[in-house]
Amino acid sequence: MNVVVLVKQVPDTATRIKVSSGGVEIDPRGVNYVMNPYDEFAVEEALRVKELHGGQVTVLTVGGEKADEALRTALAMGADEAVRVSADAKDPLTTARAIASVVRELGPDLVIAGKQAVDDDQGQVGSLVAALLDWPQVTVVTELELSPEGGVAEREVEGGVEVVEFSLPAVLTAQKGLNEPRYASLPGIMKAKRKEIRQVAVDAAVTGEPVLRTTALHVPEERSAGIILRDMDAAALAKELVRLLHEEAKLI
Ligand SMILES: Cc1cc2nc3c(=O)[nH]c(=O)nc-3n(C[C@H](O)[C@H](O)[C@H](O)COP(=O)(O)OP(=O)(O)OC[C@H]3O[C@@H](n4cnc5c(N)ncnc54)[C@H](O)[C@@H]3O)c2cc1C
């Protein structure tokens, strides 16, 4: 069973994001980039599928040369092949069109994406790829069982679990809890450094025009410093707290 995993390189969630001077992008200086955490679940699941059913795992990203780092992380975990797609991707749809065109050529049984990328948080790419390929899709998957004909997936719903049957080929999006992603072994990391990353260019006729355009990007406003009440007995503390809530916070 051949699986393609869609991997995006994103800023580490611990990074303090600054907006660049143009006001629509983050300033990449000093940012530590990692593989999107939901894509780690996707890579792990693909490796488990391969261990159970044979076949191979190909990781694919749309991005610049730096995105090779995310591909190498996946190779170090155990993926067999890596493809970096150069394309004029400007929104989820153009990104998905580039991905779908390469997936068509690779012809896998299954595509697994993360349920969302933690930087742009659009949560669109997996579903758009499924729609462009006209394949069944199951989103926010937390459990997966496959047979050569199809699969059964559990997905998270409010307060419960939904069980869904689907045929192959299909696109799934991975939710936290699907598995426990493995750490890359030292030999795996060494091997991944030497592995060739296939480069594929997708031209503008395929990606087409974007349908979304980012017009502004804001970071949250700095929060004002809190007030700490000290050196008072309980009665005075309660009185002062009520005064502050009333006069300063205007809550009561
Ligand atoms: C080189 C490049 C330049 C871009 N420039 C701009 C720009 O100037 N302005 C702008 O608004 N947008 C730009 N984009 C698009 C934007 O950064 C996102 O990739 C796109 O909007 C997808 O939305 P998302 O990141 O929220 O993904 P989501 O839909 O939240 O991601 C869900 C899942 O889809 C997969 N996925 C998402 N993105 C990729 C990817 N690139 N490669 C492989 N798998 C992926 C992953 O599995 C991910 O977990 C650019 C993208 C690329 C690759």
The ligand as an SDF file (V2000), in Angstrom:
LIG
                    3D

 53 58  0  0  0  0  0  0  0  0999 V2000
    6.1070   28.4600   -1.2870 C   0  0  0  0  0  0  0  0  0  0  0  0
    4.8050   29.0000   -0.7680 C   0  0  0  0  0  0  0  0  0  0  0  0
    4.5730   30.3640   -0.7870 C   0  0  0  0  0  0  0  0  0  0  0  0
    3.3780   30.8710   -0.2930 C   0  0  0  0  0  0  0  0  0  0  0  0
    3.1440   32.2100   -0.2990 N   0  0  0  0  0  0  0  0  0  0  0  0
    1.9850   32.6900    0.2040 C   0  0  0  0  0  0  0  0  0  0  0  0
    1.7130   34.0740    0.2430 C   0  0  0  0  0  0  0  0  0  0  0  0
    2.5260   34.8770   -0.2070 O   0  0  0  0  0  0  0  0  0  0  0  0
    0.5280   34.4990    0.7610 N   0  0  0  0  0  0  0  0  0  0  0  0
   -0.3830   33.6260    1.2560 C   0  0  0  0  0  0  0  0  0  0  0  0
   -1.4380   34.0240    1.7320 O   0  0  0  0  0  0  0  0  0  0  0  0
   -0.1500   32.2960    1.2300 N   0  0  0  0  0  0  0  0  0  0  0  0
    1.0020   31.8170    0.7280 C   0  0  0  0  0  0  0  0  0  0  0  0
    1.2220   30.4550    0.6790 N   0  0  0  0  0  0  0  0  0  0  0  0
    0.1430   29.5680    1.0740 C   0  0  0  0  0  0  0  0  0  0  0  0
    0.0460   29.3300    2.5750 C   0  0  0  0  0  0  0  0  0  0  0  0
    1.2560   29.4900    3.2450 O   0  0  0  0  0  0  0  0  0  0  0  0
   -0.4600   27.9360    2.9080 C   0  0  0  0  0  0  0  0  0  0  0  0
    0.3940   26.9230    2.4640 O   0  0  0  0  0  0  0  0  0  0  0  0
   -1.7810   27.6520    2.3600 C   0  0  0  0  0  0  0  0  0  0  0  0
   -2.5780   28.7330    2.6130 O   0  0  0  0  0  0  0  0  0  0  0  0
   -2.3450   26.3940    3.0070 C   0  0  0  0  0  0  0  0  0  0  0  0
   -3.0570   26.7140    4.1620 O   0  0  0  0  0  0  0  0  0  0  0  0
   -2.5480   26.2450    5.5700 P   0  0  0  0  0  0  0  0  0  0  0  0
   -1.0930   26.4340    5.6890 O   0  0  0  0  0  0  0  0  0  0  0  0
   -3.4050   26.9080    6.5840 O   0  0  0  0  0  0  0  0  0  0  0  0
   -2.7640   24.7010    5.5000 O   0  0  0  0  0  0  0  0  0  0  0  0
   -3.8700   23.7920    6.0930 P   0  0  0  0  0  0  0  0  0  0  0  0
   -4.9410   23.6620    5.0850 O   0  0  0  0  0  0  0  0  0  0  0  0
   -4.2380   24.1960    7.4850 O   0  0  0  0  0  0  0  0  0  0  0  0
   -2.9600   22.4720    6.1670 O   0  0  0  0  0  0  0  0  0  0  0  0
   -3.5140   21.1980    6.3890 C   0  0  0  0  0  0  0  0  0  0  0  0
   -2.5280   20.1740    5.9320 C   0  0  0  0  0  0  0  0  0  0  0  0
   -2.3320   20.2960    4.5330 O   0  0  0  0  0  0  0  0  0  0  0  0
   -0.9900   19.9720    4.2130 C   0  0  0  0  0  0  0  0  0  0  0  0
   -0.3060   21.1520    3.6790 N   0  0  0  0  0  0  0  0  0  0  0  0
   -0.5780   22.4740    3.8590 C   0  0  0  0  0  0  0  0  0  0  0  0
    0.2990   23.2270    3.1950 N   0  0  0  0  0  0  0  0  0  0  0  0
    1.1600   22.3820    2.5790 C   0  0  0  0  0  0  0  0  0  0  0  0
    2.2880   22.5420    1.7910 C   0  0  0  0  0  0  0  0  0  0  0  0
    2.7520   23.7250    1.4640 N   0  0  0  0  0  0  0  0  0  0  0  0
    2.9370   21.4330    1.3420 N   0  0  0  0  0  0  0  0  0  0  0  0
    2.4910   20.1860    1.6470 C   0  0  0  0  0  0  0  0  0  0  0  0
    1.4230   19.9820    2.4370 N   0  0  0  0  0  0  0  0  0  0  0  0
    0.7670   21.0500    2.8920 C   0  0  0  0  0  0  0  0  0  0  0  0
   -0.3410   19.5010    5.4990 C   0  0  0  0  0  0  0  0  0  0  0  0
   -0.5450   18.1370    5.6430 O   0  0  0  0  0  0  0  0  0  0  0  0
   -1.1510   20.2470    6.5570 C   0  0  0  0  0  0  0  0  0  0  0  0
   -1.1040   19.6290    7.8170 O   0  0  0  0  0  0  0  0  0  0  0  0
    2.4080   29.9610    0.2200 C   0  0  0  0  0  0  0  0  0  0  0  0
    2.6640   28.5800    0.2480 C   0  0  0  0  0  0  0  0  0  0  0  0
    3.8300   28.1100   -0.2330 C   0  0  0  0  0  0  0  0  0  0  0  0
    4.0530   26.6170   -0.1900 C   0  0  0  0  0  0  0  0  0  0  0  0
  1  2  1  0
  2  3  1  0
  2 52  2  0
  3  4  2  0
  4  5  1  0
  4 50  1  0
  5  6  2  0
  6  7  1  0
  6 13  1  0
  7  8  2  0
  7  9  1  0
  9 10  1  0
 10 11  2  0
 10 12  1  0
 12 13  2  0
 13 14  1  0
 14 15  1  0
 14 50  1  0
 15 16  1  0
 16 17  1  0
 16 18  1  0
 18 19  1  0
 18 20  1  0
 20 21  1  0
 20 22  1  0
 22 23  1  0
 23 24  1  0
 24 25  2  0
 24 26  1  0
 24 27  1  0
 27 28  1  0
 28 29  2  0
 28 30  1  0
 28 31  1  0
 31 32  1  0
 32 33  1  0
 33 34  1  0
 33 48  1  0
 34 35  1  0
 35 36  1  0
 35 46  1  0
 36 37  1  0
 36 45  1  0
 37 38  2  0
 38 39  1  0
 39 40  1  0
 39 45  2  0
 40 41  1  0
 40 42  2  0
 42 43  1  0
 43 44  2  0
 44 45  1  0
 46 47  1  0
 46 48  1  0
 48 49  1  0
 50 51  2  0
 51 52  1  0
 52 53  1  0
M  END
$$$$
